[in-house]
């Protein structure tokens, strides 16, 4: 035990007081936040009326990008296994948004919307394979004479495609260590059209 008059004792007591104050402040804030959240949830009066404002990640993982399905009222998006979709007429072709599942599908669309919302992105595209996604991203953004800064920790198929398929078409790729953003900045050129990262990395 330390005598109360020693500097060590005073320092220790000050730390205890600060810790207690922080704990009290945290619990008060949590209590206020819980009351606000509870009041907000009570405003949802029927199925399909989602909570306004920010929600926890766990809620976004389930509900982001989905709304009750009009035909059945299903809360979550059903698995649409159809390959093709009925069109009302030639004039109204694609009015409902879907024609052929390889192009677009309500289930895939819900996944893309959910991913974009969870990642806070402008949009998202889902593909059947990683190389389909890679090839589409490069083809959609680059042409002969364009430059790409790409992670040197990319998948082997990505690396080979860039070096052996796209480079002969006149595209340029600089492979750098993405663990330091400064490396990416230094590799940028006036003709850089794409910064390509992969996660999880290889």
Buried (B, 14 or more C-beta within 10 A) or exposed (E): EEEEEEEEEEEEEEEEEEEEEEEEEEEEEEEEEEEEBEEEEEEEEEEEEEEEEEBEEEEBEEBBBBEBBEEEEEEEBEEBEEEEBEBEEEEEEEEEEBBEBEEBBBBBBBBBBBBBBBEEEEEBBBEEEEEEBBBEBBEEEBEEEBBBBBBBBBBEBBBEBBEEEBEEEEBBBBBBEBEEEEBBEEBEEEEBBBBBEBEEEE
